[in-house]
Amino acid sequence: MKQGFLWGVAAASYQIEGAAHEGNRGPSIWDTFSHTPGKVLNGDTGDVAIDHYHRIEEDVKLMVELGVNVYRFSIAWPRLFPQNSQSIEQQGVDFYNKLIDTLVAHNIEPVATLYHWDLPQYLEDKGGWASRDIVYAFEHYAKTCTELFGDRVNKWITLNEPWCTSFLGYYLGIHAPGIKNAASAVAAAHHTALAHAYGTRAIKAVAPNAQVGITVNMTNLRTDSDDPETKLNWQLVDANQNRWWIDAFTSGKYPEVLVKEYGVLLSQVFQEGDEKLLKVDNDFLGVNYYCDGFVGKARITDRPMNVHSPYPINRTANMDLPETEFVSRTDFNWPITPEGLGNLVLRINRDWSEIKSILITENGAAFNDGPNEHGEIEDHRRVDYIHSHLESLRHAIDLGAPVDGYFAWSLWDNYEWAEGYSKRFGIVYVDFDTLKRTPKLSFKMYQKYIAQTRLALNS
């Protein structure tokens, strides 16, 4: 790590804010989805979440205590535009002004994500991400946010994990809006890529010196077979999971292996001139990394977009590590593979020379450790997870990976989407009944790691 390295934590609006019916906030697709019986574990909703809406000062004090110099948050689109894409809600503006001003007053740089999955329901009613109209609505939204907050926010992330938006939301249907349609998923994948480019240009038009990027969820993808079928399957999964959005903004093109595989599903939404529109300069790439993936031997199915896998397309991939690899796992049953983070950022540096700066915008683990008899949360597994990933990252930086920041996911236990409140990612424990915050052992480890790294750099 070098001088000026960004040490941060990250969170998302619907997962923490609560106050779903305050400030004239409009409904989002996650309000609709979570209130639909059977969609979210235990029927949990984000109506209250961890009540960050009313606890800005308390929560920023935790960041100050931790020692971070950046905080990545997301703006709730339906707080600013609750009823339509024209009328701004001043109470929403006031909330984010208060958050941003509090951060700046404590020397914490705000990093704003424009879209972290809580699409206004009225836009979904018009087709959502499956409709090209969303691109122009997002462009206007990005422009407006920059005009409102760009005097204090210099780093912008357009979209968080558009792969999840497209394939979990419109193909598997396990995330909002809960649609299961192959054509809609491919359309959403194209429209999110376009929206990133349009949004980036909109931000730069208002604030030419702003730094803009996108956050994609990536995996270090492994295979233990070199047979042709598995090789092709690896290429398809890698293109779908890792390359789609990066290739789009760096070259204006999608991976050829997927263009061929998607066929008419893509050609019916890809318009003349889109290649030029997709390509846009980025100041950084945001990467969310949790674990490695594994591609086993391909199984050919008789129809496109196999419903049992969010991966392409007429093949299914075994995305779990083989049982011969006895690695530890999180409470999500995700394998713990810290070396994969270092390998991934080195791969990005090797394969996309256009990317000059990488931010690890999410990295963390779900472990449901609770308070002991003394009220302390000794989450040793999370301590090991974060520390080992930081060391992997440090090694990759020493080898030349252009990583300029790390954001732990997350500062607090919060609403974990379709899993409700059943999974805890925070380095701060939240009692979901009282909403009391208690720093965990992992909080203290991360605090010490930041302080010691800064001290070493300054000595």
JOSUL-V220994 format. One record per residue. RES is the residue in three letters. OMEGA is omega in whole degrees, -180 to 180 (none if undefined). Layout:
RES_OMEGA, RES_OMEGA
This chain:
MET_-176, LYS_176, GLN_-180, GLY_178, PHE_-178, LEU_175, TRP_-174, GLY_169, VAL_-175, ALA_176, ALA_-179, ALA_-171, SER_-175, TYR_-177, GLN_-174, ILE_-167, GLU_-170, GLY_179, ALA_-174, ALA_-177, HIS_179, GLU_177, GLY_-177, ASN_176, ARG_177, GLY_179, PRO_174, SER_178, ILE_179, TRP_171, ASP_-180, THR_-176, PHE_-175, SER_178, HIS_176, THR_-176, PRO_176, GLY_-176, LYS_-177, VAL_-180, LEU_178, ASN_-178, GLY_-178, ASP_176, THR_176, GLY_-177, ASP_179, VAL_-177, ALA_177, ILE_172, ASP_178, HIS_-179, TYR_-178, HIS_-171, ARG_-177, ILE_-176, GLU_180, GLU_-176, ASP_177, VAL_176, LYS_176, LEU_178, MET_178, VAL_179, GLU_-179, LEU_178, GLY_179, VAL_177, ASN_175, VAL_174, TYR_177, ARG_178, PHE_175, SER_177, ILE_178, ALA_179, TRP_-179, PRO_170, ARG_-178, LEU_-180, PHE_-171, PRO_-172, GLN_-179, ASN_-175, SER_-178, GLN_-171, SER_180, ILE_177, GLU_-175, GLN_180, GLN_175, GLY_177, VAL_-178, ASP_-180, PHE_-178, TYR_173, ASN_-180, LYS_179, LEU_-177, ILE_-179, ASP_178, THR_177, LEU_-177, VAL_-180, ALA_180, HIS_176, ASN_174, ILE_-177, GLU_176, PRO_174, VAL_-170, ALA_171, THR_-177, LEU_-177, TYR_174, HIS_164, TRP_-176, ASP_179, LEU_173, PRO_-177, GLN_-179, TYR_176, LEU_175, GLU_179, ASP_178, LYS_178, GLY_177, GLY_-177, TRP_175, ALA_-180, SER_-180, ARG_180, ASP_-179, ILE_-179, VAL_-177, TYR_174, ALA_179, PHE_178, GLU_179, HIS_178, TYR_179, ALA_179, LYS_-178, THR_180, CYS_180, THR_177, GLU_-177, LEU_-168, PHE_-172, GLY_175, ASP_-179, ARG_178, VAL_-179, ASN_180, LYS_-177, TRP_171, ILE_-176, THR_-174, LEU_173, ASN_173, GLU_179, PRO_174, TRP_179, CYS_177, THR_-173, SER_-169, PHE_174, LEU_-177, GLY_-173, TYR_178, TYR_177, LEU_179, GLY_-179, ILE_170, HIS_176, ALA_7, PRO_175, GLY_-178, ILE_178, LYS_-175, ASN_-175, ALA_-179, ALA_179, SER_-179, ALA_180, VAL_176, ALA_179, ALA_178, ALA_178, HIS_-175, HIS_175, THR_177, ALA_176, LEU_-178, ALA_176, HIS_-178, ALA_179, TYR_-180, GLY_179, THR_-180, ARG_179, ALA_178, ILE_-177, LYS_179, ALA_179, VAL_-175, ALA_-174, PRO_-178, ASN_179, ALA_175, GLN_-173, VAL_176, GLY_176, ILE_175, THR_178, VAL_175, ASN_-175, MET_177, THR_170, ASN_-166, LEU_-177, ARG_168, THR_178, ASP_-177, SER_177, ASP_177, ASP_-173, PRO_-179, GLU_-179, THR_176, LYS_179, LEU_180, ASN_177, TRP_180, GLN_-180, LEU_-179, VAL_179, ASP_180, ALA_-179, ASN_-174, GLN_-169, ASN_-166, ARG_-169, TRP_-174, TRP_179, ILE_177, ASP_-178, ALA_-175, PHE_179, THR_-174, SER_-174, GLY_-177, LYS_173, TYR_178, PRO_-174, GLU_-179, VAL_178, LEU_176, VAL_178, LYS_-176, GLU_-179, TYR_176, GLY_-174, VAL_179, LEU_177, LEU_-175, SER_-179, GLN_177, VAL_-180, PHE_-175, GLN_177, GLU_-179, GLY_-178, ASP_-180, GLU_179, LYS_-178, LEU_-177, LEU_-174, LYS_-178, VAL_178, ASP_176, ASN_177, ASP_178, PHE_171, LEU_173, GLY_-179, VAL_171, ASN_-179, TYR_177, TYR_-179, CYS_174, ASP_173, GLY_-178, PHE_177, VAL_177, GLY_-179, LYS_-177, ALA_172, ARG_-178, ILE_176, THR_-172, ASP_178, ARG_-179, PRO_174, MET_-178, ASN_-171, VAL_-178, HIS_-178, SER_175, PRO_-177, TYR_-176, PRO_0, ILE_162, ASN_176, ARG_173, THR_180, ALA_170, ASN_-173, MET_178, ASP_177, LEU_-179, PRO_-175, GLU_177, THR_177, GLU_-176, PHE_179, VAL_175, SER_-177, ARG_176, THR_178, ASP_171, PHE_-175, ASN_176, TRP_178, PRO_179, ILE_-172, THR_-173, PRO_-180, GLU_-180, GLY_179, LEU_178, GLY_179, ASN_-179, LEU_-177, VAL_175, LEU_177, ARG_178, ILE_180, ASN_-179, ARG_-171, ASP_-178, TRP_-177, SER_180, GLU_-176, ILE_-175, LYS_-178, SER_178, ILE_171, LEU_172, ILE_-170, THR_171, GLU_170, ASN_-178, GLY_-173, ALA_177, ALA_172, PHE_-173, ASN_177, ASP_178, GLY_-178, PRO_172, ASN_-176, GLU_178, HIS_-180, GLY_-179, GLU_178, ILE_-176, GLU_-176, ASP_-174, HIS_-179, ARG_177, ARG_175, VAL_-179, ASP_-179, TYR_-176, ILE_-178, HIS_-178, SER_177, HIS_176, LEU_179, GLU_176, SER_179, LEU_179, ARG_-180, HIS_180, ALA_177, ILE_177, ASP_180, LEU_174, GLY_179, ALA_-175, PRO_-178, VAL_-174, ASP_180, GLY_-180, TYR_179, PHE_177, ALA_173, TRP_-4, SER_176, LEU_-175, TRP_159, ASP_-178, ASN_-177, TYR_-174, GLU_172, TRP_-175, ALA_177, GLU_180, GLY_-179, TYR_-174, SER_-179, LYS_-176, ARG_178, PHE_-169, GLY_167, ILE_170, VAL_179, TYR_176, VAL_171, ASP_-172, PHE_174, ASP_-177, THR_-177, LEU_175, LYS_178, ARG_177, THR_177, PRO_179, LYS_176, LEU_180, SER_174, PHE_-177, LYS_177, MET_-179, TYR_176, GLN_-179, LYS_-179, TYR_178, ILE_-177, ALA_-178, GLN_179, THR_177, ARG_-179, LEU_180, ALA_180, LEU_-177, ASN_-176, SER_none
